[in-house]
Amino acid sequence: MITDPAFEVSPWSLRESELNLDLLPQSESVFALSNGHIGWRGNLDEGEPNGLPGTYLNGLHELHPLPYAEAGYGYPESGQTVINVTNGKLIRLLVDDEPFDLRYGTVRRHERELDLRAGVLRRVCEWVSPAGRAVRVVSTRMVSFQQRAVAAIAYEVEPLDDEVRVVLQSELAANEEVPYSPGDPRVSAALQSPLRPEEHSAAGTRLRLVHSTTRSRLRLAVAADHRIEGPDTTQVSADSGDDVSRLTVTSVLPAGRRLRLEKYVAYGWSATRSLPALRDQADAALVGARDTGWQGLLDQQRAYLDDFWERADVEVDGDTEIQQAVRFALFHVLQVGARAEERAIPAKGLTGSGYDGHTFWDAETFVLPLLSFTAPRAAAEVLRWRYNMLPAAQDRARQLGLAGAAFPWRTINGDEASGYWPAGTAAFHINADIAHAVVRYVATTGDEVFERDTGLELLVETARLWRSLGHHDHAGAFHIDGVTGPDEYSAISDDNAFTNLMAQANLTAAADAAEKHPRHAAALGVSDEETAAWRDAAAAMTLPYNADLGVHEQSAGYTKHQAWDFAGTPEDHFPLMLHYPYFDLYRKQVVKQADLVLAMYLCGHAFTHEQKARNFAYYEPLTVRDSSLSAYCQSVIASEVGHLQLAYDYLGESAMIDLEDLENNARDGLHIAALAGTWTALVAGFGGMRIVDGGSISFAPRLPEALSRIAFRLLFRGRRLRVEVGSKTATYTLAAGEPLEIRHYDQPVKLSTERPVVRDLPEVNHRPAPAQPPGRTPLHRPHHLK
């Protein structure tokens, strides 16, 4: 997309200078607005044409059956799918009875801009109707960060030549027709008119619709109010039905005279509140928005984002595309987490319906690190959602004959929604990913209240699962067999290195937390004997290693598998999962996404520097990156072991995943985890940031030749830090907070707010770059710059 001439590279915005209908579905995703509670895709105000209509409320879903040709014990029975809820974006325009539709007439000008500092989507269009009447339409759209339930639009229409009669129809519309995937008729059935009408009204300038879902039994209320500025002859009327509530504004506009409509929309949903209570909730939010007013909402939005950028901005000198991309990524990750408030982070955020709106392990592993350092309250809220889902995870563990909790591979409501059992049942590493996120959040924030009241039970219940899932052999070594790790081209493996190392950390963290909070641990039934068993298992954890090759194995025996025939694989047969049976993939050495490499980043203490270099060189030629989750962690480890150009190339792939639609599926939403990985590749890769010793922060920065400087801001234990990395030095600044000791290449550095500290960078030991599978080498970044 960004390579299309219509899109400009700008450090603080994403700007489209003309409308390309062929890119409309992708642009709807990149121009989406959200606050973690409400999601509005970047559909045109008039609703048509569109690629995928999209209005989402985080967590609001419908259920559908998961039938099996051959059912098995423990298979999930019900799937969950995010639904397109009541659309409050719609403002239709008629110009002398001609519908404003960009497929007809003449478009003289069409510009859209996602402003990353103001947090709004702006649009300017000059259009000549088939009858020759010219108008200018200007709109600005927002989803409020400050007022969680509120979204708003300012819409203006102005004649450019002669007097025209205009009609605006501002609507709330439910059960819009959406395109269905022919691959799964069960999902299509769930999405076919998923909202059941319960109440509708239209009076004065106010509109309201109340609906509920049939299977999931969730209720939704949406209300809208308006302010109108126009000629004295302007007329207003309203009407409503089951699925549409409409305000109609009619006016005759002389040339140069504008008709302005401000639209305030409030959403609320609940599984328990009554219709009157939910209706009142939406109405109350609407009153707050109207009292604040349009300019007040703009001011609140800018203030919120000013504070965010002050603590989270990343500056990149030497690559204007990466500079734009990392801010675009930060903005969209903030949008999905800012006001989620005990809700999940879906894989596509609230930008589209991809992956059925499910959350996966990538929320804790890829997204929460960024939020922990830039918006820690949002990270805590996601983990509280996992805590609230503990009863379902405990039920799932009992169903599988295990102790503790078994968190779902993919879900919306806490129940497992994957009918593919090698992932839905065997990918137990999700437990350790959640535990790792708890430990990282506490280490980053020092939030001991969260650790005691929320984190402790998550750590305890996940540790109990590992102790019951694994076993000690006759020699005392601890093994975890028959699991699926991050690499989905390997399944039901014994001693997956990533799973074992993350489980080891989980067991140790649970024992430490229980000993730190003995009274609360005792209330959970934790005994000294149990914590001792956790520590024994952690100390005896197996880490597969092939001494002949001098590399760690992704899982036991993995390096003895037959190598995949890359030479005989046509380039158009990637991703492999769409062209080869999983059975064939599972028994070969081929890696969908970084697995052991990810372990070397998250559990770096378990490997020496030389082991990391050898492991990376071994697995790089096997890794095809058929997953958007791979490139960023390959970038981090490539940077650490001295392949800076390769790290830079992988940074580019992660950063441009949606802006260039590298996966060919940006139409159904953005890749939130890959966007978060852009930040990680810069901060943990080229910045070398790590959490060490249970609560200290260290940096080992290094830059590729193409970048002359990066600078990033973050929060750490109540302090605001700024790190600036040049070609020869790194500058550490404590912008606010108590004095802090950090580490620079293992050397202590004491920081205070009095003055920055400058340290020299050591020479990088460059290594020969390893090869990638044929046709899977990332684009060489300097050749791709604009």
C-alpha positions, 0 to 999 in steps of 0.5 A: 500500500505505502508503495502505491503513489497515492500514499505518502511517507510522513513521520506523523501521519498516514496520508492517502492523496487519491482513492484507489477502490482496488485498495479499499479493503486494505485502506479500511484496515490501516485507517481504522480507529479504536480505543480497545473498547470500540472499533470503527473500520476506516469505511467511507462515511457514506458506507458504500462502496466498501470492502468489509463493513466493520464496527466492533465492540471488544468481546461482543461475539456470537457462538456457532457449533463446531461439528466433527466428522470424527469427534473425540473426547475433549474437543471444543463443541462451540466456536466464537466469532466477532460480529459486526455490530451497529454501525454509527459511522453512516452519514449518507448524502444526496445532492439534488437527489443524486446519492453521493457515491464515488463510483459515479460522477467525477472525483476531483479530489479525495484525500484521507489522513490518519493523524497519529498525534491528534488521533483522528481520521480526516477526509476531504472530497470534491465530487461532481455528481452525474448531473454536474453539481459540485460539492466539497465534503469534509469529515473528521472522525474519532474514537475517544480515548478519554470517553471509552464508550464514545465515538464522534464525527464532524461532517461538512458539505459545501457547494462549489459552484451553484446552489444545491439542495442536500439531504444528510441521512445520519444512521444507526444501522444493524445487521449490515450485509457483510461478505462471508468466507465460503470456507466455513459455512458455520461462521457464515451462519453465525454472522447472518443477521446476528443481532436480534432487535429489542428496541428502537427510537428516534426523537428530535436529534436523538437515535437509539437501537438495542439488540441482543445476540441469539446464542451468546445472549449478549445485549447491545445498546447504541445511541446517537445525538447530533448538533446541526449548523446550517441555513435557517431553512434547514429541516430535521426529521427522524424515524426508526425501525428494528435495524435502522434509526435515522436522522434526516437533515434537509437544506438548500445551500448557496455556493460557499455556504456549509451544512455542518453535522456533528454526530456523537455515538455511544455504545454499551454491551453486557451479558448481565445488564437489563435492557433499561440499564444498558439503554441508560448507560448508553444515554449517559455516555452520550450526554457526557459527549455532547456536554464535552462538545466536538472541540472538547473531544478533540482537545481530550484526544490530543492531550491523551496522545501527547502524554502517550508520545512523551513516554513512548515515541521512537525516533529513527534517522536514516529510514523515513519508511521505518520512522512512519511505520513504527509510529503507525505501529505504536498508535495501532497497538495503543488503540487496541489496548488503551481502554480494553479494560479487562478484555482481550487483545484480538490478533487483528485488534478491532480493525477487522474480523480476521481470525474470527476476532480471537485472541492468541498467545501473541497478545501476551508474548508480542503485544504486552511487552510494548504496553508494559513499557509504554501503557502499563495500565493497559497491560495489567487490564489484559492480564486481569482478563486472563485472571477472570478467565481462570475458571474456564481454564481450570475446567479445561485442565480438569477435562484434559486430566490435568491440574491447574489451568489450561488456557485456550489457544484461541478464544474470545470468551475464555473457552477454547475455540479451536477445533484443531487439536494439535493447537487447541489442545497441545499448544500448552505454552500459552500458559507459560506465555501468560506467566511470562507476561505477568513476571515481565509486567511486575518487573517493569512496573514494580506493581506488587499489589497486582502481583499479590492479588492477580499475578500470584494465582495466575502463576500458581495455576499455570505452574500446577499444570506444568507439574502435572503435564511433565514427568521426571525420568529414571535419572531425575530429568524433567520432560514435557512430552507431546506438545506443540510449540510456537512453530506450527509446522511441528506438532506433538513433540517431546521436550519442545525447547521453547515450551520447556524453558518457558515452563521452567521460568513459570515454575520458578516464578510461581515458587518465588511469588508464593514465598513472597506472599505466603498468606495469599499463597496458603489461601490458594492451597500452596504448600512448601512441598508443592513449591519444592516440587516446582523448583525440582522440576525447574532445576531438572528441566530438559533442554534438547541439545545435539552435541554432534552439531553443536546446536540446541534442538527445537524439540527432542530429535528434531535435528534427526528429521529429514530436511525439507526439500526446499530446492523442489518447492516452487516459490508460489507454494508458500505458505507451505500450509496451503500446498502441503499436508500438515503430516508432511510438514510435521515430520520434516525440518522446516520452521513456520515461525521462529521457535528456538530463536524466540526462546533465545530472546525470551529466555536468553540466560539459558544460552551462551552468546556462541550458542545463540550464534550457532543456533541462529545459523542452523535454524535460519535456513529452515525458517520460511516465515509463513507466519507474521510473528517470525520476522521481528524475533529473527531481527532481535537475535540477528542483531544480538549475534552480529548480523545487523544488516539481516536484522535491519531487513527483518525489521523492515518486513515486520514494520511493513507487514500491513503498510505493504500488505506483505501477507495479502490479508490486510483486508481483514485487519491489521497484524497487531503482534507484528506491529508490536514487533516493530517496536521490539526489533528497534528497542530490544534488537538495536537498543539491546534492551533486556530485563535482567536479575528479576527487575533490572534493565540493561541495554546493549545497543548497536545500529546497522549502517543504514540508521544513523540514530534511533531514540526511544522512550519508555516507562520503567518502575515509575521512571521515564527513560530516554535512550538515544543510540548513535553510531558510536555512543549511547546516551541515557536520560532519566527524564522523570523519577527517582535515581536509577541504576541501569546496565550498559553492556553489563556495566552499571550506570547510575542515572538521575534527572540532573544530567544524561550519561553518555557511554561508548559503543563497542565494536560489533563482531560481524559474522557471515550472514546465514542463508535463508530457504530459497525464495524466502530471503527478506528484502534487502532494506537499503534497496527498498528505500524511497 
